Each structure stands twice: as C-alpha cells, then as structure tokens.
Amino acid sequence: MPRLRISMEIEIEVPRFSDIKEVASNSILVAKNLFHATGNAAWIAGISFIVLVIPLVMAVDREQNQINQLDSHVST
C-alpha cells in the first residue's frame, strides 16, 4: 500500500526589539490621547449640567415654594 507523505514548513518571524518598542510607544500615545479626549468630554458634560440643569432645578424649587405658600394662605 503506498503512503502519502505531507510535509509543511512553518516560518515564524520573531519581532525585533525596535518593533516591540514602536508598538508600545504607539499604544502609550493612543492611551494618552484617549485620556485627554475623555477629560475634555467630561469637562463639557459638567459645564453643560451646571448651565442647563441647575437653573431648572432652582426654578422648579421656587415654583414649589410658591405653591406651598398659596396652599398655606388658602388653608388659613
């Protein structure tokens, strides 16, 4: 019975130190830029909250106080 012989060659390229250093440097740069962008987004969200939501809460509170005063005048 004839036998079939299959051989495979696998060639693995080992990365050089300079390649690893470049990848690490790029990763740090991306992380730094992401951190900076996230900080900017958080700052914008915080300022928007202060400018838009705080006055709304104060207006609702003032209106609720006026309603409470009217109720106390009506009940007396």
N, C-alpha and C positions, 0 to 999 in steps of 0.2 A: 504494500500500500504506500503510495507516495505521500510525503509530508510537505506541507506548505510552511515555509519559513518567512516570517514577517519581522522585520527589524525597523525600529523607529529611532531616530536621533532627536533628542530634545536639547535645544541650546538655550540656556538661561543667561541673560546678560545681568551681571551684578552691577547695581548702580554705583557710580563713583561718589566719593565724598562731596565733591562740589555740587553734584546734582541734588544730593540729600540736603545740603546746606541751602541751596536755592529754593527748594520746596519748603523748607522750614521758614526761610525768610519771607517767602510769599504768603505763607499761612499766617504769620505774625502780622504782616501788613493788612491782610484781609480782616483779621480779627480786630485790629486797631481801627480800621475804617468802619467796621460794623458797630463797634462800641461808640464811636463818635457819632454816627448817624442815629443810633438808638438814643443817645443822650440828647441830641437835638430834637428828636421826636417827642421825648418825654418833656422837655422844656416847653415845646409848643403846646402839648396837651395840657400841661399845668397852667400856663398863662391863659389858654382858651377857657379852662374851667373857671379861673378867677374872674375873667372878664365877662363870661356869659352866665354862669350858674350862680355865683354868689349874689349878684343883684336880683336875680329871680327869686332866690330863697328869701332875701330880705323883703322883697315886695309881697310875697305870699305871707310872710310873718306879719308884716304891717297890716295887711288886709284881714288876717285872722284876729289881730288885736282890735281892729275897728269893729268887726262882727261881735266879738266878745263884749266890747263896750256898749254896743247897741242893745245886745241881749240884756245886759245888766240894767240899762236905762228903761227898757220896756218892762222888765220884771219888777221895778220899783214903783 
